[in-house]
Amino acid sequence: MPELISGCAGVAGMGRVVLEAVSAKKPVVLIGYDGVKGVVREPLFVEAAFANFSGRGLPIIGEDELCRQFSKYGSSLPDDVYAMAKQRFDEKEVWNEFVESVRTLPLPKPSVFAVFYGLLRESVSAVSDMSIYGSVEVVEKFSGLLCSEQYYDARLVQALHQLENRLRDDRVHETQEFLVSRLARLELDVAEYQREIKVKEADISLLQQEKSAQADYLDALHRENEMMKRSLSWRLTRPIRGGGYLLRDPGGQGYRALKELFWALPPGMRNRLHGTRHRIVRWMRYAGKGGTGAREQGQKDLSWDEFYEAYLADRSSYKGVFIQLSTIPWHASLYQRPQHMALAMAQLGYLVIFKTPVPGGDDVNGFREVVDNVWITDKEDVHSLSGAIRSVYSTDSIIEPRELDKGPDSCVIYEYIDHIDPLISGDDANIRRLERLKSFAFSGGADIVVSSASVLHQEAVAAVGEGKCVLVPNGVDVSHYRGRLQGDDVVRPSVLAFRHRYKNIVGYF
């Protein structure tokens, strides 16, 4: 600061700024909270010192007066102002004056309350488990102090004795009320539990009756089915039924027959026929269902074994297998980061498995292809797959770290997309699960940490090093939204009215 002031022609300000300018022997203009007060000279310096050079109580001057003072006083600071400031506001002088005033102060006589406070500190363990206010033990100590020769006061002693008796009575009364209230609550709880037990027992009895009736019905159906299968007509029509199954469901009976034939071939021939096998499997699975659109709505979902044999047994046609462990369904109203990442990896040539967050999510029971190379599933079998890339989000409170450790040939990507905070991360139990997953990733469990923001990226780099961290901010797939505008959709009048109401509209999701 001294260097800055020395290079200036003058200084304008208030408070300590005035003193710093004077100490540097620079001309200074006092600026108050409400306006300009004038060029500092001895009279103005003395008056301004009473309000700590804030300008309070001093008149405001105009531009003409300020120019007049500049013309009159020139561009230097008088020595008398500098000497006055040094005498009254020099640091050593101020401290010496303060020390002298402290030395002359008389020592105070300890009051009864100061002595009482000392007694409490000496025996704090005796009263630490109760409130100071309303404590019989505290009253007893204060009463003993007032009965001493130095602080005796008969009036206060009598008042404290009455207070002590009242506190004892209150404590007994409060204890009795608490016990009675507690007993009443326990009796109500017992009555409620007994009522719930009776209801549960009635439900169990009803369920047992229903179970028995269902068992009898199933036994009857089983006997009827066995009698029908042993009949002559059933045996005679078996070839006809087999042909009907093949025509109606080429992906069922026909698929199983061809699969057995394929795996009976020599290994070398099987390797050469893998591409043909995939095309035949797709044709049989989706035959008669109208292409990809109908495939999404009406196809039969594959089991784990079917999916593994058809797509995972030979992965050479893909760059790799990418498993997206998602916290949202694929068919969410708006595509979010997991869907965009899955589509991008599929376009790069990976076989993508999008794991829905709950069984039956996305109305899928097994494996279903939603776009080329992207399959959605609700099956936990994907956790047993080795040699794959697994992407898990920092907001995933379902996955356990042990489900991600699949050996040295696998890769784990931890998507760090949000800080873990009680305001957005749920209850304490959920936060503990998220912290456990983050600790696993930041302690070497993740091969790559992908952050969606610079602050998160810096935290990840500090934890695992820059070589294992990638910053991938969120973006918008514009074509995904613009594609909806090319059709013949009719916009509702309410939406049009809302659009014309504002000049600009900003969407945020």
MIGUTI-196940 format. One line per 10 residues: their letters; for each residue y, x, z negated of C-alpha. Coordinates in Angstrom, 1 decimal. Example, Ala and Ser with C-alpha at 12.3 -4.5 7.8 and 13.67 -1.06 7.14 Angstrom:
BEGIN
AS) -4.5 12.3 -7.8; -1.1 13.7 -7.1
***
This chain:
BEGIN
MPELISGCAG) 0.0 0.0 0.0; 2.6 2.7 -0.8; 1.9 4.2 2.7; 2.5 0.8 4.3; 5.7 0.2 2.4; 7.1 3.7 3.1; 6.9 3.0 6.8; 9.0 -0.2 6.6; 12.7 -0.6 6.7; 12.6 -3.2 3.9
VAGMGRVVLE) 10.4 -5.7 2.1; 10.5 -9.5 1.6; 8.4 -11.3 -1.0; 8.0 -12.3 -4.6; 6.3 -11.3 -7.9; 4.7 -7.8 -7.8; 5.9 -7.4 -4.2; 9.4 -7.0 -5.5; 8.5 -4.4 -8.1; 6.4 -2.4 -5.5
AVSAKKPVVL) 9.3 -2.4 -3.1; 11.8 -1.3 -5.8; 9.4 1.5 -6.9; 9.3 2.7 -3.3; 13.2 2.6 -3.2; 13.2 0.1 -0.4; 15.7 -2.7 0.1; 14.0 -6.0 -0.9; 14.8 -9.7 -0.3; 13.5 -12.1 -3.0
IGYDGVKGVV) 11.6 -15.0 -1.4; 10.9 -17.9 -3.8; 8.4 -20.8 -3.5; 11.2 -23.0 -2.1; 13.3 -20.6 0.0; 15.3 -17.3 0.2; 17.1 -16.2 -3.0; 19.0 -13.1 -1.8; 19.0 -9.3 -1.5; 18.0 -7.8 -4.8
REPLFVEAAF) 20.8 -6.2 -6.8; 21.2 -5.8 -10.6; 22.3 -9.3 -11.5; 19.7 -11.0 -9.3; 17.0 -8.5 -10.6; 17.8 -9.4 -14.2; 17.8 -13.2 -13.6; 14.6 -13.1 -11.5; 12.7 -11.0 -14.1; 12.8 -14.1 -16.5
ANFSGRGLPI) 10.6 -16.0 -14.1; 8.4 -13.0 -13.1; 10.2 -12.7 -9.8; 8.9 -16.0 -8.6; 12.4 -17.3 -7.7; 12.2 -20.3 -9.9; 15.5 -21.6 -11.2; 17.5 -19.5 -8.8; 19.7 -21.0 -6.0; 18.6 -20.9 -2.4
IGEDELCRQF) 20.9 -19.1 0.1; 21.3 -19.8 3.7; 21.2 -17.6 6.8; 24.9 -16.8 6.8; 24.9 -15.8 3.1; 21.8 -13.5 3.7; 23.6 -11.8 6.6; 26.7 -11.4 4.5; 24.7 -9.7 1.7; 23.0 -7.4 4.2
SKYGSSLPDD) 26.4 -6.4 5.6; 27.8 -5.9 2.1; 24.9 -4.0 0.5; 23.7 -2.0 3.4; 20.1 -0.9 3.9; 19.4 1.1 0.7; 18.4 0.3 -2.8; 20.9 1.1 -5.6; 19.8 3.6 -8.2; 20.7 1.3 -11.1
VYAMAKQRFD) 18.1 -1.3 -9.8; 15.4 1.4 -9.6; 16.3 2.8 -13.0; 16.2 -0.7 -14.6; 12.8 -1.4 -13.0; 11.4 1.9 -14.2; 12.7 1.3 -17.8; 11.4 -2.3 -18.1; 8.3 -2.3 -15.9; 6.9 1.2 -15.8
EKEVWNEFVE) 3.2 1.0 -16.7; 3.3 3.6 -19.5; 6.4 2.0 -21.1; 4.8 -1.5 -21.1; 1.5 -0.2 -22.6; 3.3 1.8 -25.3; 5.4 -1.3 -26.3; 2.3 -3.4 -26.4; 0.4 -0.9 -28.6; 3.3 -0.7 -31.0
SVRTLPLPKP) 3.5 -4.4 -31.4; -0.3 -4.6 -32.1; -0.1 -1.9 -34.7; 2.6 -3.8 -36.7; 0.6 -7.1 -36.8; -0.7 -7.8 -40.4; -4.5 -8.2 -40.8; -5.4 -11.9 -41.2; -7.1 -13.1 -44.3; -10.6 -14.5 -43.5
SVFAVFYGLL) -10.6 -18.3 -43.6; -13.3 -20.4 -45.2; -14.6 -21.3 -41.7; -14.8 -17.6 -40.7; -16.9 -16.8 -43.7; -19.0 -19.9 -43.0; -19.6 -18.8 -39.5; -20.8 -15.4 -40.8; -23.3 -17.2 -43.1; -24.6 -19.2 -40.1
RESVSAVSDM) -25.1 -16.0 -38.0; -27.0 -14.3 -40.9; -29.5 -17.2 -41.2; -29.5 -18.6 -37.6; -33.3 -19.0 -37.6; -33.0 -21.7 -40.3; -30.9 -24.0 -38.1; -31.7 -22.9 -34.6; -34.2 -25.7 -34.0; -31.7 -28.6 -34.8
SIYGSVEVVE) -28.2 -29.7 -34.0; -25.4 -28.1 -36.1; -23.8 -31.5 -36.3; -25.9 -33.7 -38.6; -27.8 -30.9 -40.1; -28.6 -31.2 -43.8; -29.2 -27.4 -44.0; -25.8 -26.6 -42.6; -24.1 -29.0 -45.1; -26.0 -27.3 -47.9
KFSGLLCSEQ) -24.7 -23.8 -46.9; -21.1 -25.1 -46.5; -21.3 -26.8 -49.9; -22.5 -23.5 -51.5; -19.6 -21.7 -50.0; -17.1 -24.2 -51.3; -18.5 -23.9 -54.8; -17.8 -20.2 -54.9; -14.9 -18.8 -57.0; -12.8 -17.8 -54.0
YYDARLVQAL) -13.0 -21.0 -51.9; -13.8 -23.7 -54.6; -12.4 -27.2 -53.7; -13.7 -30.1 -55.9; -12.6 -32.8 -53.3; -14.4 -31.1 -50.4; -17.5 -30.5 -52.6; -17.7 -34.2 -53.4; -17.2 -35.2 -49.8; -19.9 -32.8 -48.6
HQLENRLRDD) -22.3 -34.1 -51.3; -21.8 -37.7 -50.0; -22.3 -36.5 -46.4; -25.5 -34.6 -47.4; -27.0 -37.8 -48.9; -26.0 -39.9 -45.9; -27.6 -37.4 -43.5; -30.8 -37.3 -45.4; -31.0 -41.2 -45.3; -30.2 -41.1 -41.6
RVHETQEFLV) -32.9 -38.6 -40.9; -35.5 -40.7 -42.7; -34.3 -43.8 -40.9; -34.4 -42.2 -37.5; -37.9 -40.8 -38.1; -39.2 -44.3 -39.1; -37.6 -45.9 -36.0; -39.0 -43.3 -33.7; -42.5 -43.7 -35.1; -42.4 -47.5 -34.9
SRLARLELDV) -41.0 -47.3 -31.3; -43.7 -44.8 -30.3; -46.5 -46.9 -31.8; -45.2 -50.0 -29.9; -45.1 -48.1 -26.6; -48.7 -46.8 -27.2; -49.9 -50.3 -27.9; -48.3 -51.6 -24.6; -49.9 -48.7 -22.7; -53.3 -49.4 -24.1
AEYQREIKVK) -53.0 -53.1 -23.2; -52.0 -52.2 -19.6; -54.8 -49.8 -19.2; -57.3 -52.4 -20.5; -55.9 -54.9 -18.0; -56.2 -52.4 -15.1; -59.8 -51.6 -16.1; -60.8 -55.2 -15.9; -59.2 -55.6 -12.5; -61.0 -52.4 -11.2
EADISLLQQE) -64.3 -53.6 -12.6; -63.9 -56.9 -10.7; -63.0 -55.0 -7.5; -66.1 -52.8 -7.9; -68.3 -55.8 -8.4; -66.9 -57.5 -5.3; -67.4 -54.3 -3.2; -70.9 -53.9 -4.4; -71.7 -57.5 -3.3; -70.1 -56.8 0.1
KSAQADYLDA) -72.0 -53.6 0.5; -75.3 -55.4 -0.2; -74.5 -58.1 2.3; -73.6 -55.5 5.0; -76.8 -53.5 4.3; -78.9 -56.7 4.8; -77.1 -57.5 8.0; -77.6 -53.9 9.4; -81.3 -54.1 8.5; -81.6 -57.3 10.4
LHRENEMMKR) -79.9 -55.8 13.5; -82.0 -52.7 13.3; -85.3 -54.8 13.3; -84.0 -56.9 16.2; -83.1 -53.8 18.2; -86.5 -52.2 17.6; -88.3 -55.3 18.7; -86.1 -55.5 21.9; -86.8 -51.8 22.8; -90.6 -52.3 22.4
SLSWRLTRPI) -90.5 -55.3 24.8; -91.9 -55.0 28.4; -88.6 -56.1 30.1; -86.7 -53.3 28.4; -89.1 -50.6 29.6; -89.1 -52.1 33.2; -85.3 -52.2 33.5; -84.7 -48.6 32.1; -84.2 -47.0 35.6; -81.7 -49.7 36.6
RGGGYLLRDP) -79.7 -49.2 33.4; -79.6 -45.4 34.0; -78.2 -45.9 37.5; -75.6 -48.3 36.2; -74.5 -45.9 33.5; -74.1 -43.2 36.2; -72.0 -45.4 38.5; -69.8 -46.8 35.7; -69.4 -43.5 33.9; -69.9 -40.4 36.0
GGQGYRALKE) -68.4 -38.3 33.2; -71.2 -39.5 30.8; -74.8 -39.5 32.0; -74.0 -37.6 35.3; -72.0 -35.0 33.4; -74.8 -34.2 30.9; -77.4 -33.9 33.7; -75.3 -31.5 35.8; -74.4 -29.5 32.7; -78.1 -28.9 31.9
LFWALPPGMR) -78.7 -27.9 35.5; -75.7 -25.5 35.5; -76.8 -23.6 32.3; -80.3 -23.3 33.7; -79.0 -21.1 36.6; -79.2 -17.3 36.4; -76.1 -15.7 34.6; -74.8 -14.0 37.8; -74.8 -17.3 39.7; -73.2 -19.1 36.8
NRLHGTRHRI) -70.3 -16.6 36.9; -69.7 -17.1 40.6; -69.8 -20.9 40.2; -67.3 -21.1 37.2; -64.3 -22.2 39.4; -66.4 -24.8 41.2; -67.8 -26.0 37.9; -64.3 -26.6 36.5; -63.3 -28.6 39.5; -66.4 -30.8 39.4
VRWMRYAGKG) -66.0 -31.3 35.6; -62.4 -32.5 36.1; -63.4 -34.8 39.0; -66.3 -36.4 37.0; -64.2 -36.7 33.9; -61.3 -38.4 35.6; -63.1 -40.2 38.4; -61.8 -43.7 39.0; -58.9 -43.4 36.5; -56.0 -43.0 38.9
GTGAREQGQK) -54.8 -39.4 38.5; -52.9 -37.6 35.8; -50.9 -40.6 34.7; -53.9 -42.8 34.0; -55.7 -39.7 32.7; -53.2 -39.5 29.9; -53.6 -43.2 29.0; -57.2 -44.0 29.7; -59.3 -40.8 29.7; -62.1 -40.2 27.3
DLSWDEFYEA) -61.2 -37.5 24.9; -63.4 -34.5 24.8; -65.3 -33.4 21.8; -65.0 -29.8 20.5; -68.3 -28.8 22.1; -67.4 -30.4 25.5; -64.0 -28.7 25.4; -65.4 -25.4 24.4; -68.0 -25.3 27.1; -65.7 -26.6 29.9
YLADRSSYKG) -62.6 -24.4 29.1; -63.1 -21.9 26.3; -66.5 -20.4 27.1; -65.0 -18.5 30.1; -61.3 -17.7 29.4; -60.9 -15.2 32.3; -58.9 -17.7 34.4; -56.2 -17.8 31.7; -53.9 -15.1 30.3; -55.0 -16.1 26.9
VFIQLSTIPW) -55.3 -19.1 24.5; -52.1 -20.2 22.7; -52.6 -22.6 19.7; -49.4 -24.4 18.6; -49.8 -25.6 15.1; -47.2 -28.4 15.1; -45.5 -30.4 12.3; -44.6 -33.2 14.7; -46.7 -35.3 17.2; -46.6 -34.4 20.9
HASLYQRPQH) -45.4 -37.9 21.8; -42.3 -37.7 19.5; -39.3 -39.6 20.8; -37.5 -36.4 21.7; -39.1 -33.2 22.6; -38.5 -30.5 20.1; -39.1 -26.7 19.8; -42.9 -26.9 19.5; -43.3 -29.0 22.8; -40.9 -26.7 24.7
MALAMAQLGY) -42.7 -23.6 23.5; -46.1 -25.1 24.5; -44.9 -26.0 28.0; -43.3 -22.5 28.5; -46.6 -20.8 27.5; -48.6 -23.1 29.8; -46.2 -22.2 32.7; -46.9 -18.5 31.9; -50.6 -19.1 32.5; -51.9 -19.6 29.0
LVIFKTPVPG) -54.4 -22.3 27.9; -52.3 -24.2 25.3; -53.9 -26.2 22.5; -51.3 -28.4 20.7; -52.6 -29.2 17.2; -51.2 -32.5 16.0; -50.2 -32.6 12.3; -52.6 -35.4 11.2; -56.1 -36.7 12.2; -55.6 -39.3 14.9
GDDVNGFREV) -52.1 -38.2 15.6; -50.8 -39.0 19.1; -53.7 -41.5 19.3; -56.1 -38.7 20.2; -59.6 -38.3 19.0; -60.8 -34.9 20.3; -59.1 -33.0 23.1; -56.9 -34.5 25.9; -54.9 -32.8 28.6; -51.3 -34.1 28.7
VDNVWITDKE) -49.9 -31.8 31.4; -51.5 -28.9 33.3; -53.0 -26.3 30.8; -51.7 -28.2 27.8; -54.2 -30.0 25.6; -53.4 -32.0 22.5; -56.0 -32.4 19.7; -56.4 -33.6 16.1; -59.5 -31.6 15.4; -59.7 -28.9 12.8
DVHSLSGAIR) -62.2 -26.9 14.9; -59.3 -25.0 16.5; -58.9 -23.1 13.2; -62.4 -21.5 13.8; -61.4 -20.1 17.2; -61.0 -16.3 17.3; -59.2 -14.1 19.8; -56.3 -16.6 20.2; -52.5 -16.6 19.6; -51.5 -19.0 16.7
SVYSTDSIIE) -47.9 -20.2 16.3; -47.0 -21.7 13.0; -43.6 -23.0 11.8; -41.8 -22.1 8.6; -41.6 -25.9 7.9; -45.4 -26.4 8.1; -46.5 -27.4 4.6; -50.0 -28.3 5.7; -51.5 -25.1 7.0; -52.9 -22.5 4.6
PRELDKGPDS) -52.5 -18.8 5.2; -56.3 -18.3 5.1; -56.6 -20.5 8.2; -54.5 -18.0 10.2; -56.4 -14.9 9.4; -59.0 -14.8 12.3; -59.6 -11.1 12.7; -58.0 -8.1 14.5; -58.4 -9.7 18.0; -56.2 -12.6 17.0
CVIYEYIDHI) -52.4 -12.8 16.9; -50.2 -14.8 14.5; -46.6 -15.9 15.3; -44.4 -17.1 12.5; -41.6 -19.3 13.7; -38.8 -18.9 11.1; -36.6 -21.9 12.0; -35.0 -22.9 8.7; -34.1 -21.5 5.3; -36.4 -22.8 2.5
DPLISGDDAN) -34.1 -24.8 0.3; -34.5 -27.8 -2.1; -31.8 -29.7 -0.1; -34.0 -29.8 3.1; -37.5 -28.6 2.1; -38.7 -31.4 -0.2; -40.1 -31.3 -3.7; -41.1 -28.3 -5.8; -44.8 -28.5 -4.7; -43.8 -28.5 -1.0
IRRLERLKSF) -41.4 -25.6 -1.5; -44.2 -23.6 -3.1; -46.4 -24.2 -0.1; -43.7 -23.1 2.3; -42.9 -20.0 0.2; -46.6 -19.1 0.1; -46.7 -19.3 3.9; -43.5 -17.2 4.3; -44.8 -14.6 1.8; -48.0 -14.3 3.9
AFSGGADIVV) -46.0 -13.8 7.1; -43.4 -11.4 5.6; -46.1 -9.3 3.9; -47.9 -8.4 7.1; -49.8 -11.6 7.9; -47.7 -12.4 10.9; -47.9 -10.1 14.0; -44.5 -11.4 15.3; -41.7 -13.2 13.4; -39.6 -15.4 15.8
SSASVLHQEA) -36.3 -16.5 14.3; -34.1 -19.3 15.6; -30.8 -18.0 14.2; -29.1 -14.6 13.6; -29.1 -14.9 9.8; -32.8 -15.7 9.7; -33.5 -12.8 12.1; -31.6 -10.4 9.9; -33.7 -11.5 6.9; -36.9 -11.1 8.9
VAAVGEGKCV) -35.9 -7.6 10.1; -35.2 -6.5 6.6; -38.6 -7.7 5.5; -41.0 -6.6 8.3; -38.9 -4.3 10.5; -37.2 -4.8 13.9; -40.3 -4.0 15.9; -42.1 -7.1 14.8; -39.1 -9.5 15.1; -37.7 -11.5 18.0
LVPNGVDVSH) -34.6 -13.7 18.1; -35.2 -16.9 20.2; -32.3 -19.4 19.6; -32.8 -23.1 20.3; -31.9 -24.3 23.8; -31.9 -27.5 25.8; -34.2 -28.3 28.7; -31.5 -30.0 30.8; -34.0 -31.1 33.5; -36.0 -33.0 30.9
YRGRLQGDDV) -33.0 -35.2 30.2; -31.5 -35.3 33.7; -34.8 -36.4 35.2; -34.4 -39.7 33.4; -31.1 -40.4 35.2; -32.6 -40.3 38.7; -34.4 -43.6 38.5; -33.3 -47.3 38.7; -33.0 -47.8 35.0; -30.5 -50.5 34.0
VRPSVLAFRH) -28.1 -49.4 31.3; -27.6 -52.1 28.6; -24.1 -53.6 28.3; -23.8 -52.5 24.7; -24.4 -48.9 25.8; -21.8 -49.2 28.5; -19.3 -50.7 26.1; -19.9 -47.8 23.7; -19.5 -45.2 26.5; -16.1 -46.7 27.6
RYKNIVGYF) -14.8 -46.8 24.1; -14.5 -43.1 23.7; -13.1 -40.4 26.1; -15.6 -37.8 25.1; -19.1 -38.1 23.5; -21.0 -35.2 22.0; -24.7 -35.7 21.3; -26.4 -33.8 18.5; -30.1 -33.7 17.5
***
